[in-house]
Amino acid sequence: QVKVVESGGGLVQPGGSLKLSCAASGSIFVISSMGWYRQAPGKERELVAVDSGYGPINVADSVKGRFSISRDNAENTVYLQMTDLKPEDTAVYYCKYVDVKGLAYWGQGTQVTVSS
């Protein structure tokens, strides 16, 4: 069983920065996918950035050049550094861990609000 917990959300002004953290605990494997998704009101959940665990990193076009994902395997933690935030980045941000069997575990989500 895996537990996923996000932190770091909040209210930030347009153009500001925020860093989200996601810690996974339990039956963790280093070669596993961890990443970030977001869901805005009235919209479907969408991929933001995902680290495959074995090399490839996938980042949504809408955040390329502004957001970056990084990972600390020793701490089973993945981060999302967000810069130049825009109002359209406002959403609940979710962390997802996928184990070696393909089972997905989601965190509870953390709210990011970009507003002046």
C-alpha positions as CSV (number, residue, x, y, z in Angstrom):
1,Q,0.0,0.0,0.0
2,V,1.2,3.5,-0.8
3,K,0.2,6.8,0.8
4,V,0.7,10.1,-1.2
5,V,0.6,13.5,0.5
6,E,1.0,16.8,-1.2
7,S,1.9,20.2,0.4
8,G,2.8,23.7,-0.6
9,G,-0.3,25.1,-2.2
10,G,-1.6,28.6,-1.5
11,L,-2.5,32.0,-2.8
12,V,0.0,33.8,-5.0
13,Q,-0.1,36.9,-7.2
14,P,0.3,36.6,-11.0
15,G,3.9,36.4,-11.9
16,G,4.8,34.8,-8.6
17,S,6.3,31.4,-7.7
18,L,5.3,28.4,-5.7
19,K,6.8,25.1,-5.0
20,L,4.7,22.0,-4.3
21,S,6.0,18.8,-2.6
22,C,4.7,15.3,-2.8
23,A,5.9,12.6,-0.5
24,A,5.1,8.9,-1.0
25,S,5.4,6.3,1.7
26,G,4.8,2.6,2.0
27,S,5.8,0.0,-0.6
28,I,7.9,2.4,-2.7
29,F,10.1,1.4,-5.7
30,V,12.6,3.9,-7.1
31,I,11.7,3.0,-10.7
32,S,8.2,4.2,-10.5
33,S,6.3,7.1,-12.0
34,M,5.5,10.2,-9.9
35,G,4.0,13.3,-11.2
36,W,1.6,16.2,-11.0
37,Y,-1.9,16.7,-12.4
38,R,-4.3,19.6,-11.9
39,Q,-8.0,20.1,-12.1
40,A,-9.6,23.5,-12.4
41,P,-13.3,24.1,-11.6
42,G,-15.5,22.7,-14.4
43,K,-12.6,21.1,-16.2
44,E,-11.1,17.7,-16.5
45,R,-8.0,16.7,-14.6
46,E,-4.9,17.2,-16.8
47,L,-1.3,16.3,-16.8
48,V,1.1,18.9,-15.6
49,A,4.5,17.1,-15.3
50,V,5.4,13.5,-14.8
51,D,8.8,11.9,-14.0
52,S,8.8,8.3,-15.3
53,G,11.4,7.2,-12.8
54,Y,13.7,5.7,-15.5
55,G,14.5,8.9,-17.5
56,P,11.7,10.4,-19.6
57,I,10.0,13.5,-18.2
58,N,6.7,14.7,-19.7
59,V,5.7,18.3,-19.2
60,A,2.5,19.9,-20.5
61,D,3.0,22.5,-23.3
62,S,0.9,25.0,-21.2
63,V,3.5,25.1,-18.5
64,K,6.8,24.4,-20.4
65,G,9.4,27.0,-19.5
66,R,7.5,28.0,-16.3
67,F,7.2,24.8,-14.3
68,S,9.8,22.1,-13.6
69,I,9.6,18.8,-11.9
70,S,12.3,17.3,-9.7
71,R,12.7,14.2,-7.6
72,D,14.5,13.1,-4.5
73,N,14.5,9.3,-4.6
74,A,16.1,9.0,-1.1
75,E,13.1,10.8,0.3
76,N,10.5,9.4,-2.1
77,T,9.5,12.9,-2.9
78,V,8.7,14.8,-6.1
79,Y,8.6,18.6,-6.4
80,L,6.9,21.0,-8.7
81,Q,8.6,24.3,-9.0
82,M,6.1,26.8,-10.5
83,T,7.2,30.2,-11.7
84,D,5.6,33.1,-13.6
85,L,2.2,31.8,-12.4
86,K,-0.9,32.9,-14.3
87,P,-4.6,33.0,-13.2
88,E,-5.2,30.1,-15.5
89,D,-2.9,28.0,-13.4
90,T,-5.5,28.1,-10.6
91,A,-6.5,24.6,-9.8
92,V,-6.3,21.8,-7.3
93,Y,-3.0,20.1,-7.9
94,Y,-2.8,16.3,-7.4
95,C,0.2,14.1,-7.1
96,K,0.1,10.6,-8.6
97,Y,2.3,7.6,-7.8
98,V,2.2,4.6,-10.1
99,D,3.8,1.4,-8.8
100,V,5.6,-1.3,-10.8
101,K,2.3,-3.2,-11.3
102,G,0.7,-0.1,-12.8
103,L,-1.5,0.7,-9.8
104,A,-2.0,4.4,-9.3
105,Y,-2.2,6.2,-6.0
106,W,-3.4,9.8,-5.7
107,G,-2.9,12.4,-3.0
108,Q,-5.7,14.4,-1.6
109,G,-4.8,17.5,-3.6
110,T,-3.5,21.0,-2.8
111,Q,-5.2,24.2,-3.9
112,V,-3.2,26.7,-5.9
113,T,-4.9,30.1,-6.5
114,V,-3.3,32.7,-8.7
115,S,-5.0,36.1,-8.1
116,S,-4.2,39.7,-7.5
